[in-house]
Amino acid sequence: MSVSESGKIRVAPYLSRPVLGPVKETSSGAPIRVDDSVLIRQAQQGDTAAFEELVRQYDRAVLRLAIHLTGSPEDGQDIYQEAFLRAYINLARFRFECSFYTWIYRIVTNLCLDHLRKKNSRGRDLHTTMSPEGEPEDLLDRMPDHSPAASPERSFAGRELQQRIVRALGRLSPRERMVFELKHYHGMRLRTVAGMLNTTEGTIKNTLFRATHKLRMQLAEVR
């Protein structure tokens, strides 16, 4: 983390550095990671190095999530920077009612939701996203035809179905699509998603149900 000439705080990605965090040693000499709560309290007291260690521990996951949900390395990088900047500014308000993981992910997902709403209002193409490795990926490639001897006719039919699925996903609201992707693509528990989006597990279940129902209704005609 550094301060630019304009006075703005910059959080530099630590993607090329090992995610180790500050370490202590046990009596046997084995290193152990300092708990997040210790780092947070130190950072709340003005220890910039402690906050930088928090960034090191979570920057890969935050950047990967931001890129995946926005579908753009550039937009994901901007949201990554903004998320940690907001975390730094608001860290004094952190009350330990949830984990730092949930808190920073909540900031990221809310920023991504705002971003997607703005993009959708301008007619954003939802056919592409980012793979977990950070590479551009067509949503159609996630749903290949795995039949052992798919004929050209079957391949064409499968491709048409995939296109319908992509269009159906694009018709979900940004919140519905985000909940659906966090659950089914990232494998997160609904309780975790609820904490990230600052709502109840019941609300997330309802959102996921609506998203799934919409997808089924839109795909019913191709069965």
N, C-alpha and C positions, 0 to 999 in steps of 0.2 A: 504494500500500500504506500502511495506517495502523494505528495501535494504538488500540483502543477503551478506554473507561473501565474495562472489566473486565479489560483486559490482553491481550485476544485480538487477533491480527493479522488485519486485514481486507484483502483484495485487491480493490480497486475495479475494475470492468470499464472498459476504455478504448474501448468500442465507438464513442464519439462522437469519438475522437481519431484522427488519422492514424497509421498504423503505420510510423513512420520509423526508430525506433531511434537510438542516438547516431551522429553522423556526423563524419567528418573530410573534408578536402578534398584532392584531388589537386593537382598542380602547375598544372593548368589551371583549378582552382577548382571542379571537379565533385565533388559529395558522394559518399562511399562509406560503406557500412554497416560498422560494427565487427563482427568475427567473434564468433559466440556464445561461443567458448572464451575470448575476452578478457573478455567480460561476466561469464562464469561465474567466472573467476579473481578478478575484481574483487569480485564479490558474495561469494565465499568469504572474502575479506579484510575483509568487513564493509561493503562499499559498497552501501547500500540502493538508491541510484539506479540502479546497474547491474542489480540484480534487477528493478526496475520497468521497465527497458528490455526485459528478456527477456519480461516480462509483456505489454508493448505489442506485441511482435513475434508472440506466439503466442496472445493472448487470444481473438481472433475464432475461430480454428480450434478451440481447446479448447472454448469455449462452444458453438459450433455442433455439434461432435461429441457433447458431453455431452447437449445437448437432443435431438439426433436419436436417440441410443441409448436414452435414458430415455423419450422420448415426452412429456416434460413440461418446459415452460419453468422451472417452479419447482424441480423436482428437478435439472434440468440446471444451473441457477444454483448450487444448493447444492454439486453435485459440482465445478463449476468453481472455486468458492471453496476447497473442501477440497483439490482437486488442487494449486493454486498454494500453499496453505498448507503442504502436505506437501513440495512442492518446496523451499520456502523453508527449512523446518526441516531437511531432509535434504541440502541443497545441499553441505554440507561433505564428504559421502560420495560425491559425484559424481566418478568416476575417469576420465572422458573415454573410456570404452570403447565408447560409442555417442554419437549426437548428442543434443543437448538436446531436439530435436523428438521423437525416439524415446522418450526418458526421460519427458518430460511426458505424451506420449500413452499410455505404459505405465501411468502413475499413473491417468490418466483412465479407460482401459478397465478396469482392475482395480476401480476404484470403481464403474463402471457395472455390471460383472459382479456385484459384491456387492449392489448396489441391485436388479438384475433378479432375482437369486435370492430376495431377500426379498419382492419384489413377486409373483413367481410362486407363492411359498408361500401368498400371500393371494389367489390367483386373479386376478391382474392381467389386464385386457383388453388383448390384444396386437393389436387390430385397428387401432389408431391409432399414429402416430409423428409426428415433426416433419420438415418439409421442410428442405432446405438453407438456406432463407431464414428458418427459425425459426417457420414457421406450422404450426398443427395440420393433419395430413394423414391421410386414411384410406388404409390400405395398398391398398385396392381401386382408388383413383384412380391408382396407379402402373401399373396393368395395364389400360389402356383397350382397347376394341375398335377397332382402326384400320382395319377393313375398309371399303372405300369406300362400300358400300351395305348396311350391316348391317340385316337385318330385325329386327322385334321378337322373333322366335323366336331368332335368332342372338344378339341382345343379351341375352336372358334366359339363354341357354346360356353366354354369355361371363361374365355376372355370376355364375352358379352356379360356374363354374370358378374365378373370382377368389376367391370365398368359400372354396372348397376350398384354394386356395393359401395364403390367410391362416390358415386353421385348421391347415394343415400346418406353416407357419412357427411357429405358436404351440406346436406340439408338440416343436419342437427344444429342446435344452437351452440355457440362456442363453449358454454358450460357443459352441455350434454356431451359434446364430443370430447372435451377434456376429461370428464369423469370416465367415459367409456374407454379412452386410451390409457388413462392411468391404471384402470382396473385390468384391462385385457392385454395391453401391449407392454406395460411396465410391471404388471403382476402385483400391484399394491393392494393391500387390504382396504376395505371400505372405511374402516376406522381411521386408517392413516390418511386416506383421501379426505375424510371429513375434517381431520385436524389441519390439513394443509389449506383447505378452503374455508376454514373457520366456521364450520357448521356442524350439524349433528349427523350421526351415522344414518339415522332414519331419513334425513333429507337427501343424503347421497344415494341411499337405496332407491328412493323415489325418482331421483334424477336418472339413475342408471336404468330403472324400469322404463321410464319414458323414452330414453334413448333406444333401448332394445326394442320396445314396442313400435316405435317409429320405423326402425330398420326393418322389422318383420313386416309391417304393413306395406312399406315401399317395395319390399322384395317378394311379397306374396304372389304377385302375378307371374313371376318367373319360375315358380315351383312346378 
